[in-house]
Amino acid sequence: MKPIEAINDFVVKFANVNGSGSASANELFARAFLRMGVPVSPRNIFPSNIQGLPTWYEVRVTERGWLGRRGGVDLMVAMNPQTWNQDLAEIEPGGYL
């Protein structure tokens, strides 16, 4: 399988447990790209605010400035065992875990 080759046009998704402190780290990740001058479109995806339930944070990095989401994930940071299989299924062929 050929790895994805993209420059300033990819989707990174973090799968976490709500209440783990990941929100701050997620925001810092998106801000790092913004400070480098690369537009990002971050989205927090959480079905509930209850501590311990799954939460996701998706960042679309695109130099074209697209604001909407797109299908698939190029780089998945899967930190939640409860959603592991679901998270792996979202990775594009040639993507990274």
LINHUUR-V960240 format. One line per field, one symbol per residue. ss: DSSP state (h for helix, s for strand, l for the rest). phi: phi as a letter, one per 20 degrees, with the letter a starting at -180 (. if undefined). psi: psi as a letter, one per 30 degrees, with the letter a starting at -180 (. if undefined). A space follows every 50 residues. Layout:
# LINHUUR-V960240
ss: ???
phi: ???
psi: ???
This chain:
# LINHUUR-V960240
ss: llllllllsssssssssllllhhhhhhhhhhhhhhllllsssssssllll lllsssssssssllllllllllssssssllhhhhhhhhhlssssssl
phi: .effdbclbbddcddcdgnenfgfffffgffffgfendfccecedbfbef gnefbccdcedbfenfdefcfncecddeddffdgfffffeffgnfcd
psi: kklkjkjhilkkkkjakkgfgfeeeeeeeeeeeeffgkklikkkjkflgk kflkklkkjjjkffgkflllklkejkjjgjfegeeeeeffkkkfak.
